[in-house]
Amino acid sequence: MTFPFFDERRDEASQRVAFSGNSIDRQSEARTDDDALKALKDERARVMLFGEGRLFLRVAGEDAFDPYLSPADRATCAPDLERAVLLGHQESVPVLAVPATADPETLPDHLKAIDYRSVYMQGLLDADALGAMAQGASLLAWHANHRFCGRCGSESEMRDGGYKRHCSACGRDHFPRTDPVVIMLAVRGERCLMGRSPHFAPGVVSCLAGFVEPGETIEAAVRRETREESNIEVGTVAYHASQPWPFPYSLMIGCYGEAMSEAIAMDENELEECRWFSRAEVRQMLEGAHPGGYRVPPKGAIANTLIRDWALATGS
């Protein structure tokens, strides 16, 4: 007997989005409290430094950057080793994320501190290092935002190599959070629904999106967010792909929604434009040739994957 969900083989769309190429073995079952400090003593350790929403990189040549800094370069960046997080291992080599306190504007010429979004947009790292950056950035942001116990208010301390915070005052353990976000392309026949937020780059339109609320399924969140932002009712919801998103620690859950209505009533607090686009128009956008100047998000963004896979679907 076969299991029907596995009968139709297809590529895993999540492997085609940015931040998903992480090959680190997390070894979560073997973590101990002093893992990070022990790993820092390993001469082979691969260490990423983060500060003020930026990744510290060594200039390794024209348009080439190394995210794993040498001990000498790390010292230049004033690392806070007490807050180091052990991400895991690659080929038995420890990989760590460490907060840096140096002023990004005063680094030596061979070091650069570049914001995460630019690192991704400019393609400065390979898929594996980009995934490690997302993991490290998310964990360090969580620690920075959760220094105090949510139960009693006392300051907590890092444990399990950076994968837990413990409150000695009340005994409560706190674990890193990931905020689920649905991002969806509502489709109706040969058209799809896309909107434009005021902070988007000129001409860019994208899928609608929003946070999953407590007690809500992914499908319910897709229907609610679509209805709230556009007044379009969604029936069937189909999952397509997911993407870690280190801004600061989200998981984007990409879905398609079957639109059951057509009349749009846009939420002007969220969007400055929302409309239906034909499949032919979307294909023009993908080629950079839409007569109205509309564009889709860049490759690597899960929105691009959702839009592209629908527009170029075989047999359409």
N, C-alpha and C positions, 0 to 999 in steps of 0.2 A: 504494500500500500504506500502511495506517495502522499506527501504533505502538500496541499495545493499552493500554499504561500511560497514554496520553493520551486514550483514547477517551471515558472517563467524566469529564465536567467537573464539578467541585465547587469550593466555596470553599476557599481556603487557610486551614486552621484556625489556622496559626501567626500569621496576621494578627489574630487575636482574643484574643491573650494579651498581658499586660503586658510591657513592655520591647522589644517587637518593632517599634515604629513608627519606628525610627531611619532617617532619610533622608540621613544624612551621606555624602558622596562621599569615601571614604577615600583615593583616589588613591595606592594602595600602590606602584604602579610608579614614582612620581616622588618618593618621599621622600628627603630628604637629612638629614645629621646635625644641621644647624642650623635645620631647618624650624620647630621650635617657638619658638625665640628670635626668628626673623624674623617669625613670625606674631604674636607678642605686640606687635610694634611697629606692627601694622596697627590704625589707630584704629577700624576696624569689627569687630575681633575679638570673638567671643562666647566668654566665658570662664566656665567653671564651677569653683567652688572646693570642695574636699573635705577633710574632716578628722575623724579619730576615728569613721569610719563614718557621717559625716553630710554632707549637702549644704548649702552655705550659700546662702540664698535672701533676696532682697529682698522685703519686704512691699509689694505693689503695690496693695493695696485689701483690702476685706473678702473673705476666702477666696480671694485672688488673690496669686500669688507669681511672681517672675521669677528664673529660675535663672542668667541671664547678668548678671553684676555689672559695674557701671561701674568705670573705673580708680580712682576715689576710694573706692568701696566695697571693691574688691579690696585696696587698700592697708590698709584698716582690719583686714582679716582676716589680715595678715601672710603673704602668699603666698610659697611657695618656688619662685621662677620658674626656677631651675636644673633643677627636676624636672618642668617643664611637659611635657605630652604633647599633640601635635597630633592630634586625632581625625580631622580631615579638613576638608572645606569644605561649606558650604550656600550655594548661589547665589553662588559665588566668595568667600564670607566665611569666614575660618578659624574653626574651633571647637576650643577647647582645654580640657583638664582640668588643673587645677593643685592641688597639695597646699597646704593652709593650716595655719599653725601657731598661729593665735590660739585662745585659750580660748573654746570655744563658749558658755560661760556668761557671758562678759563683753562680748558684742557690743552695739552700739547697738540701740535699740528697733526700728529699721526693718530690721534684719537678723536672721535666724533660722537656726540650724543644726539641721536635722531629719534623723533617721536615715533611711536609704534605704527601709526597709520601711514606715515611716510615710508617707513621700512617696508611695509606691505605694498603700498601703491607703487613704489619705485623698483620693486623686485630686488632688493638689496641682499636677500638671503635665500638659500635654497629651501625647499618645502620642509625638510626635516628641522632645520634651525628655526624656521618661522613658527613651526608648531611648538618647539621648545620655548620660544619667546612668549607665545600665547599662554602656555602653562605657567611659566615663571611670573609673567606680568600679572596674571589673574591671582595667583597665590599671594604675591607680595601686596597687591592692592587689598585683598581680603584681610590680611594681617594688619595693615595700616588702618583699616576701617573698623576693626573689631578688637581693639586693644583691651577693652573693658568688658567684664562679664555682663551679659544681658539679663541675668537673674538678680545679682546683688550689687552690681556696679563697681566691684573691685577690679583692679588691674589683673589681667590674666597673663599667662606665660606660654611661650611656644613649646610644644612637645612633638613627639613622633617625627623628628626631622623636618618639622614645618607643616605637618598635615593635621595638626590639632592645636587648640589652645585650651589650657587648663586653668581653672580658677581655684587657687588654694584656699580661698576664704569660704566658699560654699561647696566645693567639690565638683562643680559642673564642668563637663567637657564640651567644647564647641568645635565644630568641624567646618571646613571650607564650604562655602555656598556657591552654587551656580544658579543664576537667574534664568528660567526658561522664557524664551520669547518666540512667539509664533510669527512667521513671515509667510504670506500667502499670495498666490496669484489666483484670483477668481476668474473663471473662464465661462463663456457662454457661446456655444457654437464656434465661430471663427473669430471671436473677439475675446480680449482679456482686459481686466480692469487694472489700471495703474494710476498712481497719484504722485504729486510733487510736494515735498516739504519745503518751507522757506529756506532751510539751511543747505539744500542740495546745490550742487554745482549747476551753472547755467544749462538749461535744456534737459537735465536729467529727470527722468521719471522712473518709478520703481514700484515694487510690490508694497502692499499695505502690511503693517506689522504692529505688534504690541505685546506687552508682558502677559503671561499666563497668570491669572489670579488664584488665590488659595481656593482649594476645593473645586477646581475647574479642570475638565479634560482638555486635551489639545484641540480636539474637534470643536468643543464648545467655545474655546478661546478664538479659534479661527472665525467662527460664525459671529461671535459678539464683536470682535474688533472690526470685521468687515462691515457689519451693520452700523456700528458707531461712527465709523469714519466716512462711510459712503451711502448708507441706508440700503445697501444691496443685501438681499437675503441669500444665504448659502445653504445648500442642501448637503450632498455628499462631500466628504473631505477625504483626501488621499495624501498620505505622507510621501515625501520625495527625497529629502536629504536634510542633514543637519550640519552646523558649523560652530566650532568654538569661537567666541568673539570676546577678546580681552579688553573690553571697554565698559566696565572693568572686569566682569566675570559672568558673562552670559553664554547661553547655548541657544543659537538660532535654530528653530525647528521649521523647516521649509515644507509647505503643503500646497496642494491645489484644491480649490473649492469650486464646486459646481454652482454657478450663480443661478438663482431661481427668479430673479427680477432684473429690471433694466434701468429704471428711473433712479438717477443719482441725486442725493441730497448731501453735499459735501460738508464735513465738519470743518469750518473755517478756522477753528482754533488749532487744528492739526495740519491742515493742508491748504495750499494756495491754488491747487488744481487737481482735479480727479476726473478721468474720462475713460471711455472705452477705446481700445486700439485694435485694429484688425490685425490678423496674422501677417498680412502683407506689409503693413506699416512697421510691425515689430522686426520683421526681417530687414527692412530698410534701416532701422535703427542699429541693428547688429552690424550692418555694413557701413555705418556712418554716413548714410545717404538719405535720411528722412528729410523731405522737403520743408518740413516745419522746424527743423533743427533739433528735434527730440533725440535724446540719447538714453541708453540704459546704463546701469551701474557697471563698473569695470569688471573684467574677468577676475575670478577669485572671490568675488562677493557672491553669497548664496542667492541673492536676488538675480544676478546675471544667470546663474545656473538654472533657476526656475523658469526665467523668461526664455532663455535660449532653448532649453529642452522642450518647452511647449511649442515655440515658434518653428523649430526645425524637426518636429516629431515626424517619424517615418509615416508616409501615407497621407500626410496632411497637405 
